[in-house]
Amino acid sequence: MTGLHTAWTRSVGLTTPIVCAPMGGAAGGALATAVSRAGGLGMIGMGSSGSTDRLRAELSVFDARDRPWGIGLVDWRMRQDTELLPTAIAAGPTLLSVSFGESFEWVADARAQGITTTTQVATVAEAVRAQDAGIDVVVARGSEGGGHGAPTVGALTLLCAVLDRVQIPVLAAGGIASARGVAAALAAGASGVWVGTVFSGCVESLIDDDARAALVTADETTTEVTTRFDRAAGHAWPDRFPERVLTSAVDGGTGVNAGQGVAMVRRTRSAAEVIADLTSGAADLLGRWSR
Ligand SMILES: Cc1cc2nc3c(=O)[nH]c(=O)nc-3n(C[C@H](O)[C@H](O)[C@H](O)COP(=O)(O)O)c2cc1C
């Protein structure tokens, strides 16, 4: 596989600038293991239904501690289950993400243990606030993205605007689902990419086979943003963070998180295959410009 490096991948020890987003109900220990073993940064995600017990269970499956890896929490859930954060920090991930919150007191605790910290932002103002709070890396998450997030600004606009304003490394997220998206983000100046939907469709993900099949048939027009599942479940999501799901799933009554990049999920692959395709394809595309 052709390598692709940025200053950030070198500092973290990655062989490719691809981070698998922490996805509750999709990114467990098996997916994180597969991504990290393939040279990316695999993350265990604890979402709306995350808990300390579930985190411990996924950590027991995770088997790539000799590689860079991470854990991702959701702020409101972390505050309900107060053992989540200490358990995540004690596990010693390379990268810890806490997203969808307002305060950053967790950053000092993580950094004190040598853990790199990150959070997803949807506006330039949020990116600046995160940098000022001591966050090490910021994820500029565009409105195309799957799962929860403020559906405010498209990924390319957000990435460029955030890159202009902060000095810390920026990872690009939202709709990055093929080598073209990876190349575009890196060419713009991103330190890496944070990819969700494509990895959620991989064989190692925790989603069920019906959901995996639905991802393969969906395209860029068949997702929508909704709060209906969170309301029905009584989850404490702030109103400004709806989730992007497959429209077919909305009709069917069960939410399948997916972003508009689902158009590029054409078959069910392994995480290693996705990483190889994204990495060598992006290196090839970027190489065309320097030739
Ligand atoms: C199935 C799924 C579950 C997700 N769960 C979480 C989560 O638990 N925590 C989180 O911070 N982000 C979560 N996200 C959002 C991702 O972190 C990221 O913003 C998004 O996947 C990027 O856009 P993309 O899906 O187009 O790659 C989830 C996304 C998906 C697709």
The ligand as a MOL file (V3000), in Angstrom:
LIG
                    3D

  0  0  0     0  0            999 V3000
M  V30 BEGIN CTAB
M  V30 COUNTS 31 33 0 0 0
M  V30 BEGIN ATOM
M  V30 1 C -23.4740 4.6370 12.5010 0
M  V30 2 C -22.9350 5.9260 13.0440 0
M  V30 3 C -22.8580 6.0990 14.4270 0
M  V30 4 C -22.2810 7.2620 14.9740 0
M  V30 5 N -22.1430 7.3610 16.3390 0
M  V30 6 C -21.4020 8.3880 16.8510 0
M  V30 7 C -21.0560 8.4120 18.2370 0
M  V30 8 O -21.4280 7.5370 19.0060 0
M  V30 9 N -20.2780 9.4310 18.6890 0
M  V30 10 C -19.8230 10.4240 17.8510 0
M  V30 11 O -19.1080 11.3030 18.3100 0
M  V30 12 N -20.1640 10.4350 16.5360 0
M  V30 13 C -20.9120 9.4380 16.0320 0
M  V30 14 N -21.2140 9.4160 14.6800 0
M  V30 15 C -20.7820 10.5570 13.8350 0
M  V30 16 C -19.3470 10.3900 13.3570 0
M  V30 17 O -18.4600 10.6710 14.4170 0
M  V30 18 C -19.0080 11.3390 12.2030 0
M  V30 19 O -19.3830 12.6520 12.5130 0
M  V30 20 C -19.6460 10.9800 10.8720 0
M  V30 21 O -19.7580 9.6030 10.6940 0
M  V30 22 C -18.8340 11.5690 9.7320 0
M  V30 23 O -19.5470 11.5720 8.5250 0
M  V30 24 P -19.6540 10.3040 7.5370 0
M  V30 25 O -20.5980 9.3720 8.1870 0
M  V30 26 O -20.1870 10.8970 6.2950 0
M  V30 27 O -18.2830 9.7080 7.3710 0
M  V30 28 C -21.8180 8.2880 14.1090 0
M  V30 29 C -21.9250 8.1160 12.7310 0
M  V30 30 C -22.4690 6.9560 12.1910 0
M  V30 31 C -22.5300 6.8020 10.6980 0
M  V30 END ATOM
M  V30 BEGIN BOND
M  V30 1 1 1 2
M  V30 2 1 2 3
M  V30 3 2 2 30
M  V30 4 2 3 4
M  V30 5 1 4 5
M  V30 6 1 4 28
M  V30 7 2 5 6
M  V30 8 1 6 7
M  V30 9 1 6 13
M  V30 10 2 7 8
M  V30 11 1 7 9
M  V30 12 1 9 10
M  V30 13 2 10 11
M  V30 14 1 10 12
M  V30 15 2 12 13
M  V30 16 1 13 14
M  V30 17 1 14 15
M  V30 18 1 14 28
M  V30 19 1 15 16
M  V30 20 1 16 17
M  V30 21 1 16 18
M  V30 22 1 18 19
M  V30 23 1 18 20
M  V30 24 1 20 21
M  V30 25 1 20 22
M  V30 26 1 22 23
M  V30 27 1 23 24
M  V30 28 2 24 25
M  V30 29 1 24 26
M  V30 30 1 24 27
M  V30 31 2 28 29
M  V30 32 1 29 30
M  V30 33 1 30 31
M  V30 END BOND
M  V30 END CTAB
M  END
